Structures are given as C-alpha cells and as structure tokens.
Amino acid sequence: MPLPFEPLTLVHVVFSSRIAGGERHCIDLANAQAALGHRVHVIGSAGSAVAGALSAAVTFHGLKLPLMRGWRVASLVRRLRADVCHGHLGPACKAVARSCDVARIGTLHVGYKAHHHAELDGLICVNRAQHDGLPKSRQLASVIYNWAPEREATACRTDLRAELALQPEQLLVGSVGRLHSSKGMDLLIQGFKAHAPADAVLAILGEGPDADRLQAMAAGDARIRLLGYRTDVDEALQSFDLFVSPSREEAFPLAILEAMRAGRPVLSTATQGPQEMLLGQPARLVPVGDADQLGRAIDEELARLRPLPREARTVSYATAAYDRGNAVARTLGFYRDVMAHRTARAPMLDEDKTAVAA
C-alpha cells in the first residue's frame, strides 16, 4: 500500500535484555512501520533478545555498556538523521529526552514519571486514566491503545492439557506475565491454594526475579505449575478454562488482550488498564491486592464453568478498539503532529535561548 506521506526515519529505544509486554509492543510497532516503507531503527542493549525478534527491514543498534546512554542515543539519532525518536519504558524515555534535535516521543507502558517523561515532546497514553492524570505542560499527548501482537508460529501444536497430564474433567486456571511483585503472582498462588477446587490446576507462564520465591510458595501443592517463559502463549491460552490477571498495577496488559483474542473467560484485579479494557465486557473484576477475594472469585468462576462443555466456555469480546492497523496509523499521525508542533514552537524556543544568554 503506498504511503500517503514521505517515509520517515524512525528510531525506537528500548533497553531491556528480555522481552515482556512493553518490549513486544515496541518490536511489533517497529516491524509494522518498516512494512509500511518507513526507515526504522531500534537502539537497545547489545545481546538483547529484542534484536532477534525484529524483522529484516528493521536495523538494530546494540549499546555494549549502559554508561552515558542518553548522550550515545542522541549521537546515533543525529547520525541517522532521524525524524522521530520513540522511547519505550522509563530508562529509554529518559535517554530519548537528550535528543534535542528530533521529535521525542514516549509511550507510557507503565505510568507517567516526571524524571523520565517531562522533557519529551509527546506522550502516548495506553489508557484514558493516564491521559487525564498528566500534568499540564506544553507536551502533546494522545490515547492510543495497544494491541495484541501476533506471536511467532511454533513448529508443533501445543496441547497444554496433555502436557500437564490433565483428565478431561479437570479445570485449568492460567496466567501469563513477568514473575515480579507488580504482577501479583504471589496473590494468585495464595488465593488458588486457599480456595480452588482440589482437582483444579494452576499454570503460570513467565519468568522473572520472583521465580524462586514463587516456586517456594507453590511447594507442596502439586496443582500449581510454574512453566517458565514460553513462545507458544497463544496456543497455550486455548487450553485455559479461566485466565486470571492478578496484578497489583497494570496500565495496559497485553496478556489480557491475548486471552480475549483466544476467547477465554477473564478474571482480573481492578487495576487501571483492565478497568477500562473490560468495561462492558463479559469479564469479572476483583479488588487489587486481596488474595482471599481473588481465590474466592476463582472458585466461583470455576463452579460456573464446570457444568458447561468446553466449547461453551468460549467468550466473545468487543476488540475493535484494539485494531493493530488503526493503532499504527494513529501513532504515525501523532508523530507528524508532534513534528509540526515542534516546528511551530521553534521561534519561541529560540527566543527563550536568547533571553537566557542575555
């Protein structure tokens, strides 16, 4: 499809070594923009898994050391003659702010922090509550929802129920996310152990710094399986009877979108993102940080689902707001708005510099 505008030179910045939700969004956005004909680069940490997930049309630049990253990003952005520099997650946004000669964008994958985001020219909010809570400033801001990127096709079909040796009558509760306190997997384990039926099984997909602690919490309960990082999440979701998001904080959980795409019943804590995503949807919200209520809700949902045949447990969600093509187009439109805003502000900025010099 021909571009309605001249191609842009776009630089994304993400410093993570492993791939989680924010990194996956950056990867899929960069790949989509390159497929549209833009010149796309990603700056990250040398050896990062992000490099291997980018399409051949995207150029990856790995920084070997974390020292002076802001200055090094700015230098590389100038050398690439970029039109836009787009940061993903706090440290990357802080580095992007050093690139003063380019439109500087940040996506609030987690939330606004002044020391990361205040100096950027434009902010992309992933939910309306983020946008409404922004401080008043000269920054442009827009709400552009994330989408659920397609994961790589696996060589063989995943049957998670068979892998876990489940009987046909057993119900499988599943969750996907980084093993970090913010994701609340400890609450999920506590609640499941206290209230889930004896024949139910809990599968947690993901890796992270809390892995050992969670394994210790699950010890002695054979129903709880921590399966580590998986590349077959879309297929694994098909085996879940109930998807649970137990997070303590969540701006826009891609795992919930993936569960919605798979048609799984969803139970989530009422964090910022899910409150908006699941409004009016056939899903259930419970209070944040309450393992007891989470466990009781799991028990109640499983009791509701148990009499239904597996095919009748599929749920239909309204997901048009999370269309990938529309979100990519809106992001490119926002870039151009910010570029135009910077051009209009240039005389004002020159006056400010002159006043300071005087």
C-alpha positions as CSV (number, residue, x, y, z in Angstrom):
1,M,0.0,0.0,0.0
2,P,1.6,3.4,-1.0
3,L,2.4,5.8,1.8
4,P,0.2,9.0,1.9
5,F,3.3,10.9,3.1
6,E,7.1,10.8,2.5
7,P,8.7,8.0,4.5
8,L,10.1,8.9,7.9
9,T,13.3,7.9,9.6
10,L,12.2,6.4,12.9
11,V,14.3,5.4,15.9
12,H,12.8,3.3,18.7
13,V,14.7,2.9,22.0
14,V,14.2,0.1,24.5
15,F,17.0,-1.1,26.8
16,S,15.5,-4.4,28.1
17,S,17.5,-7.6,27.7
18,R,14.4,-9.8,27.7
19,I,11.0,-9.5,26.0
20,A,7.9,-8.7,28.0
21,G,4.8,-6.6,27.2
22,G,6.4,-3.2,26.5
23,E,9.2,-4.7,24.5
24,R,6.8,-6.8,22.4
25,H,4.8,-3.6,21.7
26,C,8.0,-1.8,20.6
27,I,9.0,-4.7,18.4
28,D,5.7,-5.1,16.7
29,L,5.3,-1.3,16.1
30,A,8.8,-1.1,14.6
31,N,8.1,-4.1,12.3
32,A,4.8,-2.6,11.2
33,Q,6.2,0.8,10.5
34,A,9.0,-0.8,8.4
35,A,6.5,-2.9,6.5
36,L,4.8,0.4,5.5
37,G,8.0,1.7,4.0
38,H,9.5,3.8,6.8
39,R,13.2,3.7,7.6
40,V,13.1,2.1,11.1
41,H,15.9,1.6,13.6
42,V,15.9,0.2,17.2
43,I,18.5,1.1,19.8
44,G,18.9,-1.3,22.6
45,S,21.3,-3.2,24.8
46,A,23.9,-5.4,23.0
47,G,22.8,-9.0,23.2
48,S,19.2,-8.2,23.9
49,A,16.5,-10.7,22.8
50,V,14.8,-7.7,21.1
51,A,17.3,-7.8,18.2
52,G,16.3,-11.4,17.2
53,A,12.5,-10.5,17.2
54,L,12.8,-7.6,14.7
55,S,12.1,-8.1,11.0
56,A,14.9,-7.9,8.5
57,A,13.7,-4.5,7.5
58,V,14.5,-3.0,10.9
59,T,18.1,-2.1,11.8
60,F,19.1,-2.9,15.4
61,H,21.9,-0.9,17.2
62,G,23.2,-2.5,20.3
63,L,24.9,-0.5,23.0
64,K,27.5,-2.6,24.8
65,L,27.6,-0.6,28.1
66,P,24.9,1.4,30.0
67,L,27.2,4.4,30.5
68,M,26.2,7.7,29.1
69,R,23.3,6.1,27.2
70,G,21.5,9.4,26.7
71,W,24.5,11.0,25.0
72,R,25.1,8.0,22.9
73,V,21.5,7.7,21.8
74,A,21.5,11.4,20.9
75,S,24.7,11.0,18.8
76,L,23.3,8.0,16.9
77,V,20.0,9.7,16.3
78,R,21.8,12.7,14.8
79,R,23.9,10.4,12.6
80,L,20.8,8.6,11.4
81,R,19.2,11.9,10.6
82,A,16.0,10.7,12.4
83,D,12.7,12.5,12.2
84,V,11.4,10.8,15.4
85,C,12.9,9.1,18.4
86,H,10.4,7.0,20.4
87,G,11.2,5.7,23.9
88,H,9.7,2.6,25.5
89,L,9.8,2.2,29.3
90,G,11.3,4.7,31.7
91,P,15.1,4.4,31.2
92,A,14.7,4.6,27.4
93,C,12.4,7.6,27.6
94,K,15.0,9.4,29.9
95,A,17.7,8.7,27.2
96,V,15.4,9.9,24.4
97,A,15.0,13.2,26.1
98,R,18.6,14.0,25.4
99,S,18.0,14.0,21.6
100,C,17.0,17.7,21.4
101,D,17.1,18.0,17.6
102,V,14.3,15.4,16.9
103,A,10.7,14.9,17.8
104,R,10.9,12.9,21.1
105,I,8.1,10.6,21.9
106,G,7.4,8.3,24.9
107,T,4.9,5.5,25.4
108,L,3.6,5.2,29.0
109,H,3.7,1.4,29.2
110,V,3.7,1.7,33.0
111,G,2.8,5.3,34.0
112,Y,4.0,8.9,34.0
113,K,7.1,9.8,35.9
114,A,8.4,13.3,35.7
115,H,12.1,12.3,35.7
116,H,11.5,10.0,32.7
117,H,8.9,11.8,30.7
118,A,8.7,15.5,31.5
119,E,11.2,16.6,28.8
120,L,9.7,14.7,25.9
121,D,7.7,16.4,23.2
122,G,4.9,14.0,23.0
123,L,3.4,11.2,25.1
124,I,1.3,8.2,24.0
125,C,-1.0,7.1,26.8
126,V,-2.3,3.5,26.7
127,N,-5.5,4.3,28.7
128,R,-7.6,7.3,29.4
129,A,-6.9,7.5,33.1
130,Q,-3.2,8.1,32.2
131,H,-4.1,10.9,29.9
132,D,-6.5,12.5,32.4
133,G,-3.8,12.4,35.1
134,L,-1.0,14.1,33.1
135,P,0.4,17.4,34.4
136,K,-0.4,20.5,32.4
137,S,2.5,21.2,30.1
138,R,3.5,22.1,26.5
139,Q,3.6,18.4,25.6
140,L,1.2,16.8,23.2
141,A,-0.5,13.7,24.4
142,S,-2.8,11.1,22.8
143,V,-4.5,7.9,23.9
144,I,-3.6,5.1,21.5
145,Y,-4.5,1.7,22.7
146,N,-2.0,-1.2,22.4
147,W,-2.9,-4.3,20.5
148,A,-2.0,-8.0,21.0
149,P,0.9,-8.7,18.6
150,E,0.9,-12.0,16.8
151,R,3.4,-14.3,18.3
152,E,5.7,-16.5,16.2
153,A,4.2,-19.7,14.9
154,T,5.5,-22.7,16.7
155,A,6.9,-25.8,14.9
156,C,4.4,-28.2,16.6
157,R,0.9,-27.7,18.1
158,T,0.8,-27.1,21.8
159,D,-1.7,-29.1,23.9
160,L,-1.1,-27.8,27.4
161,R,-3.7,-30.1,28.9
162,A,-1.9,-33.1,27.5
163,E,1.5,-31.7,28.6
164,L,0.2,-31.4,32.2
165,A,-1.5,-34.8,32.0
166,L,-4.9,-33.4,32.9
167,Q,-8.0,-35.5,33.0
168,P,-11.0,-34.3,30.9
169,E,-13.0,-33.2,33.9
170,Q,-10.1,-31.1,35.4
171,L,-10.3,-27.3,35.1
172,L,-7.2,-25.4,34.2
173,V,-6.6,-21.8,35.5
174,G,-3.8,-19.9,33.8
175,S,-1.9,-16.7,34.0
176,V,0.8,-15.1,31.8
177,G,3.2,-12.4,33.0
178,R,6.6,-11.5,34.4
179,L,7.4,-13.0,37.7
180,H,7.6,-9.7,39.5
181,S,5.7,-8.4,42.6
182,S,3.8,-5.9,40.4
183,K,2.2,-8.7,38.6
184,G,0.8,-10.3,41.7
185,M,1.5,-13.9,41.0
186,D,2.1,-14.4,44.7
187,L,-1.5,-13.3,45.3
188,L,-2.7,-15.8,42.7
189,I,-0.9,-18.7,44.3
190,Q,-2.2,-17.7,47.8
191,G,-5.7,-17.4,46.6
192,F,-5.6,-20.6,44.5
193,K,-4.2,-22.7,47.3
194,A,-6.8,-21.4,49.7
195,H,-9.9,-21.7,47.6
196,A,-9.6,-23.6,44.3
197,P,-11.2,-27.0,44.0
198,A,-9.0,-30.0,44.7
199,D,-8.9,-31.1,41.1
200,A,-8.2,-27.7,39.5
201,V,-4.7,-26.9,38.2
202,L,-2.9,-23.5,38.0
203,A,-0.4,-22.9,35.2
204,I,1.7,-19.7,35.4
205,L,3.7,-18.8,32.2
206,G,6.5,-16.4,32.5
207,E,9.9,-15.7,34.0
208,G,11.4,-13.0,36.3
209,P,13.2,-12.2,39.6
210,D,10.4,-13.7,41.8
211,A,10.7,-17.2,40.3
212,D,12.4,-18.8,43.2
213,R,10.1,-17.2,45.8
214,L,7.0,-18.3,43.9
215,Q,8.3,-21.8,43.5
216,A,8.8,-21.9,47.3
217,M,5.2,-20.7,47.8
218,A,3.9,-23.4,45.5
219,A,6.0,-26.1,47.1
220,G,3.8,-28.9,48.4
221,D,0.8,-28.2,46.2
222,A,1.1,-30.4,43.1
223,R,-1.8,-28.5,41.4
224,I,0.4,-25.4,40.9
225,R,2.8,-25.5,37.9
226,L,5.3,-22.7,37.0
227,L,6.1,-23.3,33.4
228,G,8.7,-20.5,32.8
229,Y,9.0,-18.5,29.6
230,R,7.0,-19.8,26.6
231,T,6.9,-18.8,23.0
232,D,3.6,-20.7,22.4
233,V,1.4,-18.5,24.6
234,D,-1.4,-18.1,22.0
235,E,-1.7,-21.8,21.7
236,A,-1.4,-22.4,25.4
237,L,-4.2,-20.0,26.1
238,Q,-6.5,-22.3,24.2
239,S,-6.2,-24.8,27.0
240,F,-7.1,-22.4,29.8
241,D,-10.6,-22.7,31.2
242,L,-10.1,-19.4,33.1
243,F,-7.5,-16.7,32.5
244,V,-6.5,-14.7,35.6
245,S,-4.6,-11.4,35.8
246,P,-3.7,-10.8,39.5
247,S,-1.6,-7.7,39.0
248,R,-1.1,-5.0,41.7
249,E,-0.6,-2.4,38.9
250,E,-1.3,-2.6,35.2
251,A,-1.5,0.1,32.6
252,F,-2.5,-2.0,29.6
253,P,-1.9,-5.8,30.0
254,L,-1.3,-7.4,26.6
255,A,-1.8,-10.8,28.2
256,I,-5.5,-9.9,28.8
257,L,-5.9,-8.8,25.2
258,E,-4.4,-12.2,24.1
259,A,-6.8,-14.0,26.4
260,M,-9.7,-12.0,24.9
261,R,-8.5,-12.9,21.4
262,A,-8.4,-16.5,22.4
263,G,-12.0,-16.3,23.8
264,R,-11.0,-17.2,27.3
265,P,-13.1,-16.2,30.4
266,V,-11.2,-13.5,32.1
267,L,-10.9,-12.7,35.8
268,S,-8.7,-9.6,36.7
269,T,-7.9,-7.3,39.5
270,A,-9.3,-3.9,39.0
271,T,-6.1,-2.1,38.1
272,Q,-6.1,1.0,35.9
273,G,-5.8,-0.7,32.5
274,P,-8.2,-3.6,33.0
275,Q,-10.9,-1.3,34.4
276,E,-11.1,0.4,31.1
277,M,-10.4,-2.6,28.8
278,L,-13.0,-4.8,30.5
279,L,-15.7,-2.1,30.9
280,G,-18.9,-3.6,29.4
281,Q,-17.1,-6.8,28.6
282,P,-18.2,-10.3,29.8
283,A,-15.3,-10.4,32.4
284,R,-15.0,-10.1,36.1
285,L,-13.0,-7.7,38.2
286,V,-12.0,-8.1,41.9
287,P,-10.2,-5.7,44.3
288,V,-6.4,-5.2,43.9
289,G,-4.1,-6.9,46.4
290,D,-6.7,-9.1,48.0
291,A,-5.6,-12.8,47.7
292,D,-8.7,-14.0,49.6
293,Q,-11.2,-12.3,47.3
294,L,-9.2,-13.4,44.3
295,G,-9.2,-17.0,45.4
296,R,-13.0,-17.0,46.2
297,A,-13.7,-15.5,42.8
298,I,-11.6,-18.2,41.1
299,D,-13.6,-20.9,43.0
300,E,-16.9,-19.2,41.9
301,E,-15.9,-18.9,38.3
302,L,-14.8,-22.5,38.1
303,A,-18.1,-23.6,39.7
304,R,-19.9,-21.6,37.0
305,L,-17.8,-23.1,34.2
306,R,-17.7,-26.7,35.3
307,P,-21.1,-27.8,34.0
308,L,-20.5,-26.3,30.6
309,P,-19.0,-28.3,27.8
310,R,-15.5,-26.9,26.7
311,E,-16.8,-25.4,23.5
312,A,-19.5,-23.4,25.5
313,R,-16.8,-21.8,27.7
314,T,-15.6,-19.6,24.9
315,V,-16.4,-15.9,25.3
316,S,-16.8,-13.2,22.6
317,Y,-15.3,-9.8,23.4
318,A,-15.6,-6.5,21.6
319,T,-12.0,-5.8,20.5
320,A,-12.4,-3.4,17.6
321,A,-10.7,-0.6,19.7
322,Y,-7.5,-2.7,19.7
323,D,-7.0,-2.9,16.0
324,R,-3.3,-3.1,15.0
325,G,-3.6,-1.3,11.7
326,N,-5.6,1.6,13.2
327,A,-3.2,2.0,16.1
328,V,-0.1,2.0,13.9
329,A,-1.7,4.6,11.6
330,R,-2.7,6.8,14.6
331,T,0.9,6.5,16.0
332,L,2.3,7.8,12.7
333,G,-0.2,10.6,12.7
334,F,0.8,11.5,16.2
335,Y,4.5,11.6,15.2
336,R,3.6,14.2,12.5
337,D,1.5,16.2,14.9
338,V,4.5,16.4,17.3
339,M,6.9,17.3,14.4
340,A,4.6,20.1,13.3
341,H,4.2,21.3,17.0
342,R,8.0,21.4,17.3
343,T,8.3,23.4,14.1
344,A,5.7,25.9,15.3
345,R,7.4,26.2,18.7
346,A,10.9,26.7,17.2
347,P,10.8,30.6,17.2
348,M,9.6,30.5,20.9
349,L,12.5,28.2,21.9
350,D,15.0,30.4,20.1
351,E,13.6,33.5,22.0
352,D,14.0,31.5,25.3
353,K,17.6,30.7,24.5
354,T,18.4,34.3,23.6
355,A,16.8,35.5,26.8
356,V,18.9,33.1,28.9
357,A,22.1,34.1,27.1
358,A,21.3,37.8,27.7
